[in-house]
Amino acid sequence: MSERPHPRRARPRRCMALAVGLSCLVLAGPLTAQQPPGHDQPAGPRTQPARLDHGLSARPLAPGVYVVEGHNADFSPANGCNIINTAFVTTGEGVVVINTGPNRRYGEQLRALIARTTPEPIRQVLHLNLHPDYFLGNQAFADVPRLATRDTRAGMAREAAAYEDNLYRLCGDWMRGTEALLPDQAVESLGVPVPATAGRPALRRWTLGQRQFDLIELSGHTDSDLVLIERGSGTVFAGGLVFVDRIPTTPHARIPAWLDSLDRLQALLDAGPPGVLVPSHGPVEAGVGGRGIEQTRRYLRWLHGHFSQAARRGWDMGELLAADVPAEFRDWAARRTEYTRNVAHLYPRYEREALEKPPATPAGAPR
């Protein structure tokens, strides 16, 4: 059976950058894969665009715990729009899949990779947030329970059509046959609740086969950022809260909440067994958790301070885009395009706050 084109392909494309976080080309310029120099990257995928082959490979992080690494870059046809690290964990009673990638082909190739790696059937698919490369591979997992938090499910339903439009435009033929298939169950149905303690947020503890998982709902990168910890190995799947050697994406960001979540995540890492932190974007390395958290924290603090100061000075977006970015961030992946999106997503909020805040009363002036 031949693939049918996506129903929206025939419609004129419209710029939805502010709504869904993928800038139109007129705003962000050409989208090209970028690698930060000076860092030895893991091998990652061997993408073959002519064959529409993502070239996925599974790298073991611990016995039965695998990461499938994407390109540390921006969306482009050259990399199949595969810029996400997905993962899967064997449990003895089936496989838990963590995110399904940016398109149907990715999902199908991920499922084939899992079948080559383990004879265990797939039991659950978990989605860590609402962004498109976390769930647009779901058609390959239509027969499997697909879970996300209630807020993430609502956000996916709200944004799915716009995501499809944007990725068809950005990724071209890689998206053929892709249509959003939403999660059909709530993560809140898994496991049992564990109350918060002084050093740890509330969580749900879930046992499947020989594995025990902690599921922690944080926020800031989006309204609902799920963190999954495989307790046996200490592997932390941090989703979009942590970026490594890459400019963070911000279409749904609230920086104060994000910084608070990074502090909570760091406390979890400090209290738990040593393991590997898997960001959704950027290299996966032993011991990279602290570096990734600190990189993300420094960038968000700089962004908040820079935007606040620019708004108080009355800068417009053009002036902000023309200003220098600190040297430590200049070589990070997707710097030019993603920083442009940061400005488009967040700066209007800072402008409004600056306009609404009354000027300070000079000392000694009558009140």
C-alpha positions as CSV (number, residue, x, y, z in Angstrom):
1,M,0.0,0.0,0.0
2,S,1.4,3.4,-1.0
3,E,1.8,6.1,1.7
4,R,-0.7,8.8,1.5
5,P,0.5,12.3,1.9
6,H,-0.4,14.2,5.0
7,P,-3.7,16.0,4.6
8,R,-2.3,19.4,5.5
9,R,0.5,19.2,2.9
10,A,-1.7,20.8,0.3
11,R,-2.4,23.8,2.4
12,P,-0.2,26.9,2.4
13,R,2.2,26.8,5.3
14,R,1.8,29.4,8.0
15,C,4.4,30.5,10.5
16,M,3.6,29.0,13.9
17,A,6.9,29.7,15.6
18,L,5.5,31.5,18.6
19,A,2.8,28.9,19.1
20,V,4.8,25.7,18.9
21,G,8.5,26.7,19.1
22,L,9.7,25.9,15.6
23,S,10.6,29.2,13.9
24,C,9.6,29.7,10.3
25,L,12.6,30.0,8.0
26,V,12.0,33.7,7.5
27,L,12.7,34.2,11.2
28,A,15.4,31.6,12.0
29,G,17.1,31.3,8.6
30,P,18.3,28.0,7.1
31,L,18.3,25.1,9.6
32,T,21.5,23.1,9.4
33,A,23.0,20.4,11.7
34,Q,25.5,21.9,14.1
35,Q,27.9,20.2,16.3
36,P,29.7,22.0,19.1
37,P,33.4,21.9,18.5
38,G,35.7,20.8,21.3
39,H,33.6,17.9,22.5
40,D,34.0,14.2,21.6
41,Q,30.5,13.1,20.7
42,P,29.3,9.5,20.9
43,A,28.9,7.9,17.5
44,G,25.2,8.6,17.4
45,P,22.9,7.8,14.4
46,R,24.2,7.2,10.9
47,T,21.4,8.9,9.1
48,Q,21.0,8.1,5.4
49,P,18.6,10.7,3.9
50,A,18.5,9.1,0.4
51,R,17.0,5.9,2.0
52,L,15.1,7.7,4.7
53,D,17.0,5.6,7.2
54,H,17.6,7.1,10.6
55,G,20.5,4.7,11.2
56,L,19.4,4.1,14.8
57,S,21.6,2.2,17.2
58,A,21.2,1.1,20.9
59,R,23.9,2.0,23.3
60,P,23.8,0.1,26.6
61,L,24.1,2.3,29.7
62,A,23.6,-0.5,32.2
63,P,22.4,-4.1,31.8
64,G,19.1,-3.9,29.9
65,V,19.1,-0.1,29.8
66,Y,19.7,1.4,26.4
67,V,19.8,4.9,24.9
68,V,19.2,5.6,21.2
69,E,21.1,8.8,20.6
70,G,20.0,11.6,18.2
71,H,22.0,14.3,16.6
72,N,23.0,17.2,18.8
73,A,21.7,19.7,16.2
74,D,18.6,21.5,14.9
75,F,15.8,20.0,12.9
76,S,16.9,19.4,9.3
77,P,16.3,17.0,6.4
78,A,20.0,16.1,6.6
79,N,19.5,14.5,10.0
80,G,16.0,13.3,9.5
81,C,14.9,15.7,12.2
82,N,16.2,13.2,14.7
83,I,17.6,15.4,17.4
84,I,16.2,13.5,20.4
85,N,17.7,10.8,22.7
86,T,15.1,8.1,23.1
87,A,15.6,5.0,25.2
88,F,14.2,1.6,26.3
89,V,14.6,-0.6,29.3
90,T,14.0,-4.4,29.6
91,T,12.3,-5.6,32.7
92,G,12.0,-9.4,32.4
93,E,8.3,-8.9,31.7
94,G,8.5,-6.6,28.8
95,V,10.1,-3.4,27.5
96,V,9.5,0.2,28.6
97,V,10.0,2.6,25.7
98,I,10.9,6.3,26.6
99,N,9.7,8.6,23.8
100,T,9.1,7.6,20.2
101,G,10.8,10.2,18.0
102,P,9.8,12.8,15.4
103,N,8.0,10.8,12.7
104,R,6.4,7.5,11.9
105,R,9.6,6.2,10.2
106,Y,11.5,6.8,13.3
107,G,9.0,5.0,15.4
108,E,9.0,2.0,13.0
109,Q,12.8,1.9,13.0
110,L,13.0,2.2,16.8
111,R,10.6,-0.7,17.2
112,A,12.7,-2.8,14.8
113,L,15.8,-1.9,16.7
114,I,14.2,-3.0,20.0
115,A,13.2,-6.3,18.4
116,R,16.8,-6.9,17.3
117,T,18.1,-6.1,20.8
118,T,15.7,-8.1,23.0
119,P,13.1,-10.8,22.6
120,E,10.9,-9.2,25.3
121,P,7.6,-7.6,24.1
122,I,7.0,-3.9,24.4
123,R,4.8,-3.3,27.5
124,Q,4.6,0.5,27.9
125,V,5.6,3.7,26.1
126,L,6.2,6.7,28.3
127,H,6.3,10.3,27.0
128,L,8.3,12.8,29.1
129,N,6.7,16.0,27.8
130,L,4.5,17.4,25.0
131,H,7.0,18.3,22.3
132,P,6.7,16.7,18.9
133,D,9.7,14.4,18.8
134,Y,8.5,12.8,22.1
135,F,5.4,11.3,20.4
136,L,5.2,11.6,16.6
137,G,6.6,8.1,16.3
138,N,3.6,6.7,18.1
139,Q,1.9,5.1,15.0
140,A,4.5,2.3,15.3
141,F,3.3,1.7,18.9
142,A,-0.5,1.8,18.3
143,D,-1.0,-1.6,19.9
144,V,0.9,-0.6,23.1
145,P,-0.3,1.4,26.1
146,R,1.1,5.0,25.6
147,L,1.3,7.1,28.8
148,A,1.9,10.7,29.7
149,T,0.9,13.0,32.5
150,R,-2.6,14.5,32.3
151,D,-1.2,18.0,31.5
152,T,1.1,16.6,28.8
153,R,-1.8,14.7,27.2
154,A,-3.9,17.9,27.1
155,G,-1.0,19.9,25.6
156,M,-0.3,17.3,22.9
157,A,-4.0,17.3,21.9
158,R,-3.9,21.1,21.7
159,E,-0.6,21.4,19.8
160,A,-0.5,18.2,17.6
161,A,-1.9,19.7,14.4
162,A,0.6,22.6,14.5
163,Y,3.4,20.3,15.2
164,E,2.6,18.2,12.2
165,D,2.4,21.3,10.0
166,N,5.8,22.5,11.1
167,L,7.7,19.2,10.9
168,Y,6.3,18.5,7.5
169,R,7.7,21.9,6.4
170,L,11.1,21.4,8.2
171,C,11.7,17.7,7.6
172,G,10.1,17.0,4.2
173,D,9.9,13.4,3.0
174,W,10.9,12.0,6.4
175,M,7.4,12.9,7.6
176,R,5.5,11.0,4.9
177,G,2.6,9.1,6.5
178,T,3.1,10.7,9.9
179,E,0.0,11.6,11.9
180,A,-0.2,12.3,15.6
181,L,-1.4,9.4,17.7
182,L,-1.8,10.7,21.2
183,P,-1.1,8.8,24.5
184,D,-4.1,6.8,25.6
185,Q,-3.4,6.5,29.4
186,A,-2.3,8.7,32.2
187,V,1.1,8.2,33.9
188,E,-0.8,9.0,37.2
189,S,-2.3,5.5,36.9
190,L,1.1,3.8,37.4
191,G,2.6,2.6,40.6
192,V,1.9,4.1,44.1
193,P,2.4,7.6,45.4
194,V,5.4,8.3,47.6
195,P,5.1,11.5,49.6
196,A,7.7,14.3,49.4
197,T,10.5,14.5,51.9
198,A,12.8,17.4,52.8
199,G,15.2,16.6,50.1
200,R,13.0,15.0,47.5
201,P,9.7,15.9,45.7
202,A,6.7,13.7,45.7
203,L,6.8,10.8,43.1
204,R,5.2,7.6,42.0
205,R,7.1,4.4,42.4
206,W,6.3,1.8,39.8
207,T,7.4,-1.8,39.6
208,L,7.4,-3.8,36.3
209,G,9.1,-7.2,36.3
210,Q,12.5,-6.9,37.8
211,R,12.7,-3.1,37.6
212,Q,11.6,-0.4,39.9
213,F,11.1,3.1,38.5
214,D,10.5,6.5,40.1
215,L,8.3,8.9,38.2
216,I,8.7,12.6,39.2
217,E,6.6,15.4,37.7
218,L,8.4,18.7,37.6
219,S,7.9,21.8,35.4
220,G,9.4,24.8,33.8
221,H,10.6,23.6,30.4
222,T,6.9,22.8,29.9
223,D,3.9,22.8,32.2
224,S,4.6,19.1,32.9
225,D,8.1,17.6,32.7
226,L,8.3,14.0,33.7
227,V,11.6,12.6,35.0
228,L,12.0,8.8,35.0
229,I,14.6,7.1,37.2
230,E,15.5,3.4,36.8
231,R,16.4,2.7,40.4
232,G,18.6,-0.4,39.9
233,S,21.2,1.4,37.7
234,G,20.5,4.9,38.9
235,T,19.9,6.0,35.3
236,V,18.0,9.3,35.1
237,F,15.9,10.1,32.1
238,A,15.7,13.9,32.5
239,G,13.6,14.8,29.4
240,G,13.7,18.4,28.4
241,L,14.8,19.8,31.7
242,V,18.5,19.3,30.9
243,F,20.3,20.2,27.7
244,V,24.0,19.3,27.2
245,D,26.2,21.4,24.8
246,R,23.0,22.7,23.2
247,I,20.9,25.9,23.5
248,P,17.6,25.0,25.4
249,T,14.3,25.1,23.6
250,T,11.7,27.5,25.2
251,P,8.3,27.5,23.5
252,H,6.5,26.6,26.7
253,A,9.2,27.7,29.2
254,R,8.8,29.4,32.5
255,I,12.3,30.2,33.6
256,P,11.8,30.5,37.4
257,A,10.0,27.2,37.6
258,W,12.6,25.6,35.4
259,L,15.4,26.7,37.6
260,D,13.6,25.4,40.7
261,S,13.1,22.0,38.9
262,L,16.9,21.9,38.2
263,D,17.6,22.3,41.9
264,R,15.2,19.5,42.7
265,L,16.7,17.3,40.1
266,Q,20.2,18.0,41.3
267,A,19.1,17.1,44.9
268,L,17.7,13.8,43.5
269,L,21.0,13.0,41.8
270,D,23.0,13.9,45.0
271,A,20.8,11.6,47.1
272,G,20.7,8.6,44.8
273,P,23.2,6.0,43.6
274,P,25.7,7.2,40.9
275,G,24.4,6.7,37.4
276,V,24.0,8.3,34.0
277,L,21.8,11.2,33.3
278,V,20.1,11.0,29.9
279,P,19.0,14.4,28.5
280,S,16.6,14.5,25.7
281,H,19.0,16.7,23.7
282,G,22.8,16.5,23.8
283,P,25.4,13.9,24.5
284,V,24.9,11.1,27.0
285,E,28.0,10.5,29.1
286,A,28.8,8.9,32.4
287,G,28.9,11.7,35.0
288,V,27.4,14.2,32.6
289,G,24.4,15.0,34.8
290,G,26.1,17.6,36.9
291,R,27.6,19.3,33.8
292,G,24.3,19.3,31.9
293,I,22.3,20.6,34.8
294,E,24.9,23.3,35.5
295,Q,25.1,24.3,31.8
296,T,21.3,24.6,31.6
297,R,21.1,26.5,34.8
298,R,23.8,29.0,33.7
299,Y,22.1,29.6,30.4
300,L,18.7,30.2,31.9
301,R,20.0,32.6,34.5
302,W,21.9,34.5,31.8
303,L,18.8,34.6,29.5
304,H,16.6,35.8,32.4
305,G,19.0,38.6,33.4
306,H,19.8,39.6,29.8
307,F,16.1,39.8,28.8
308,S,15.1,41.6,31.9
309,Q,17.9,44.3,31.4
310,A,17.1,44.7,27.7
311,A,13.4,45.2,28.4
312,R,14.1,47.8,31.1
313,R,16.3,49.6,28.5
314,G,13.5,49.5,26.0
315,W,15.3,47.3,23.4
316,D,13.3,45.8,20.6
317,M,13.8,42.2,19.4
318,G,16.2,43.3,16.6
319,E,18.5,45.0,19.1
320,L,18.4,41.9,21.3
321,L,19.2,39.6,18.4
322,A,22.2,41.8,17.4
323,A,23.7,41.7,20.9
324,D,26.5,39.4,21.7
325,V,25.9,36.0,23.3
326,P,28.5,35.1,26.0
327,A,31.4,33.1,24.7
328,E,30.6,30.0,26.7
329,F,27.3,29.5,24.8
330,R,28.5,30.4,21.2
331,D,29.6,26.9,20.2
332,W,26.6,25.1,21.6
333,A,24.5,23.2,19.1
334,A,21.7,25.1,17.4
335,R,22.9,28.4,18.9
336,R,21.8,30.8,16.2
337,T,18.4,29.4,15.4
338,E,17.5,28.4,18.9
339,Y,18.5,31.7,20.5
340,T,16.4,33.4,17.9
341,R,13.5,31.3,19.1
342,N,14.3,32.1,22.7
343,V,13.9,35.7,21.9
344,A,10.6,35.2,20.0
345,H,9.1,32.9,22.7
346,L,10.1,34.8,25.8
347,Y,11.1,38.4,25.2
348,P,7.5,39.7,24.7
349,R,6.8,38.6,28.3
350,Y,9.7,40.6,29.6
351,E,8.6,43.6,27.6
352,R,5.1,43.4,29.1
353,E,6.5,43.1,32.6
354,A,8.8,46.1,32.1
355,L,5.9,48.2,30.9
356,E,3.6,47.2,33.7
357,K,6.2,47.7,36.5
358,P,5.9,51.3,37.9
359,P,9.2,53.3,37.9
360,A,11.0,53.4,41.2
361,T,10.4,56.4,43.3
362,P,13.6,58.5,43.8
363,A,14.9,58.6,47.4
364,G,13.4,61.6,49.2
365,A,10.7,62.2,46.7
366,P,7.2,62.9,48.1
367,R,4.9,59.8,48.1
